[in-house]
Amino acid sequence: MTHCDESARDDHPAPRLLLLGGTSEARALSERLARETCVEAVVSLAGRTRAPLACPLPTRIGGFGGVEGLRRYLVESRIDRVIDATHPFAERISANAREACAALGLPLAVLAREPWRRAPGDHWIEVADMAGAVAALGQSPRRAFLTVGRLSLPAFRAAPQHAYLIRCIEPPQPEELPPSVELILARGPFSCDDEMRLMREKTIDVLVTKNSGGLLTYAKIEAARALSLETVVVLPPSGQAERRLENLEAALDFARAKQPA
Ligand code: NAP
């Protein structure tokens, strides 16, 4: 447990941090923050998963109601800094955080994830968005493994000629799906061996993934490489100019600082 200097605490009230979460990095940071007596932190989740993993910090769940709702929440909860540790593809909430923090003059930092880099042996087709991923599958029927997240599935209804193996955490609604689908409900991490076994068993000939970065879901990339499988990779949205935190230590420094730079 990291204790603060009590005399300093009298002069400077504990920092009040909002941690925008929904990622393994946010979880790791919340575990470290739970041991900090100097920082009062609250985690925010969108509420996409019905049974989120337990969090050691006070947690609020659900959207704020756009920029205005977030701005109101920040004021009412007397938040004095924000860490955006959301997924690199969660563009809306990151934009909202930028706008609300700018309006209030609050320090905002992003706990960044390095995107995956193409390695020797990878057969990547990089595309800008999900529509590009659908087009990259081509006209001829294929057996595609989709690991793009439930909300991105409707795009593949435009290519009903393919047979899809879909893995996601929450069950999709039937109207979100293309016609030929086999569904696996599972939450990572997965091992490279298991990923290879699955791809072989299901005779997959193309993997479709976001370039989400991080280690938790990287095994599918390694498995596709080992099997010389074509991989359609959706590029992450281009980053914005706000402060980027390279690791958990930098995030803790930002959380603890009397006045984050
Ligand atoms: P998004 O498109 O950026 O956000 C859509 C709306 O969801 C936001 O406008 C906000 O609603 C609400 N929201 C998102 N994240 C929130 C959070 N941490 N706390 C409170 N409200 C939040 O986000 P998304 O892509 O749907 O992702 C939702 C969550 O899943 C995020 O926490 C993200 O880290 C996690 N996640 C996303 C992906 C992905 O591929 N996109 C993958 C893994 C995990 P209001 O406007 O009402 O505030």
Residues whose N, C-alpha, C, O or C-beta is under 5 A from the ligand:
A	BS01	NAP	L20 G21 G22 T23 S44 L45 A46 R48 G62 G63 F64 G65 G66 A85 T86 H87 F89 A90 E91 R92 I93 S94 V148 G149
